[in-house]
């Protein structure tokens, strides 16, 4: 896999997760994007840590939402 194809895959994955956040939680595109990029999980996805790239966008959206909810409670 070339560096360019890796970047394209990551961009597509991020977009699908953000869309899932919008669909699951009724968020605007801006709200979902902010939540995604402020999450620790998005950093792990971008770095290619563990098997997160293999998880579905819906699953990762739920994980990121739960992380966001926990950070709001602090």
N, C-alpha and C positions, 0 to 999 in steps of 0.2 A: 504494500500500500504506500503510495507516494505521500509526501507531506501535504500536498494540495488536496488529495482525496481525504486525508485524515481531517483537515480543516473543514472540508465540505460536509463530512459526516457529523462532526461536532456541531456545526452550525445548524444542520438539519435536526439533530437530536435536541438541541436547545430550543429551537423553534417549536418542535412538537411538544416538549414539556411545557413551554409557556402557553401554548394553545390549550393543553390539557388543564392547566391551572385556570384559564379563563372559563372553559367548559364546565369543570367540576365545581368551581366556587363562585361563578358569576362575576369574576373580576374583569376589569377593563384590561386592555392589552398593556397599558402603561403600568398598572398595578402588578399584574402578573410578571412582567419583565423585571420590575424593581425587586419583587420578592425572590424571583429566580436568581438574579445576579448578586443579591445580598446574602444568599444562603451558603453555608459551608459545603453543602452537597454539590452545588454547581461547581465549586472549585475542584472537588474531587472528580467530578465528571470531566471537566476540562483537562485535568492532569492525567486522566486515564487510569485512575486508581481503582483497584479491585475489579469487580465485574459490573460496575454501574452502567457502562455503555450497553451491556446486554439486557438490562432491565427495560421494561416497557415505559413509554413516556407517561402513561397514566400512573403506573406504580411510583415513578420518580416524582411526579407532581404531588402525589399524596405524601410522600416522605418530606418533600420540600415544604408543603403546607403545614405539616405537623411541626417541622423545625421552626417555621415562621410563628406559629401559634405559641410555641414554647418560649421563643424570644420575646414575644409581646407580654407574656406573663411575668417576666423578670422585672 
